[in-house]
Amino acid sequence: MRCPFCKEDRDKVIDSRSSDSGRVVRRRRQCLVCKRRFTTYEKTGESFKLHVVKKDKSRVPYDRDKIVNGLQKACYKRPVSGEQIQQIVDKTEEDIFRQFDREVSSVFIGERVMRHLSSVDKVAYIRFASVYREFKDAGELIEEVSRVIREAEPMEQLKLFDQ
């Protein structure tokens, strides 16, 4: 593994952990030349590919980056870190791989992303939902915003009592 800082090919593994239900190995490494540390992620090759069944019934290969890109657009200029986006995608993938082997519907993916995003940032959730659910008019958007506000109010009220 080449060091991303000095580009040398001499390092040692300091820590190794599996994540993503054992599909990914996270390795913490230290360069033996410049002594800086960096992290690598190793994915095992899979003998089959997961396909996404879209709304029009077409099938496309599953692509994690599509979820990441959609979340980045929804979270643009919002207080959501790249790490939080990765966590949402990780949770979504855990949901997908726990329930599906070969094919998963885009509806399932979208609903899971929205479920995880709604607990992180309500505005980003509304942005994502407005594209994913393809609201036909402002009334549908207003209904969704009203629902999110109703669900958020009890949590805000509980915080007042905890102080």
Residue pairs with C-beta under 8 A, 6 or more apart in sequence:
1 9
1 11
1 29
1 40
2 8
2 9
3 9
3 10
3 11
3 31
3 33
3 34
3 36
3 38
4 38
5 31
5 34
5 36
5 38
6 31
6 33
6 34
6 36
8 31
8 32
8 33
8 34
10 31
10 32
10 33
11 29
11 30
11 31
11 32
12 29
12 30
12 32
13 27
13 28
13 29
14 28
14 29
14 30
14 37
15 27
15 28
16 25
16 26
16 27
16 28
17 25
17 26
18 24
18 25
18 26
19 25
19 26
19 90
20 90
20 93
20 94
21 94
21 97
21 98
23 43
23 44
23 97
24 41
24 42
24 43
24 44
25 41
25 42
26 39
26 40
26 41
27 39
27 40
27 41
27 42
28 37
28 38
28 39
29 37
29 38
29 39
29 40
30 36
30 37
31 37
31 38
48 101
48 102
49 61
49 62
50 61
50 62
50 96
50 97
50 100
50 101
50 102
50 103
50 104
51 59
51 60
51 61
51 62
51 102
51 103
51 104
52 59
52 60
52 61
52 62
52 103
52 104
52 105
52 106
52 109
53 59
53 103
53 104
53 105
53 106
54 60
54 106
55 106
55 107
59 103
62 96
62 104
64 89
64 93
67 89
67 92
67 109
67 113
68 85
68 86
68 89
70 113
70 128
70 131
70 132
71 85
71 88
71 89
71 113
71 117
71 124
71 128
72 85
73 127
73 131
74 117
74 124
74 125
74 127
74 128
74 131
75 85
75 121
75 124
75 127
78 121
78 123
78 124
79 121
80 120
80 121
80 124
84 120
87 116
88 113
88 116
88 117
88 120
89 113
91 112
91 116
92 109
92 112
92 113
92 116
95 108
95 112
96 104
96 108
96 109
96 112
99 108
100 108
110 132
113 128
113 132
114 125
114 128
114 129
114 132
117 124
117 125
117 128
118 125
118 148
122 148
122 152
125 148
126 141
126 144
126 145
126 148
129 144
130 141
130 144
133 140
133 144
135 141
135 144
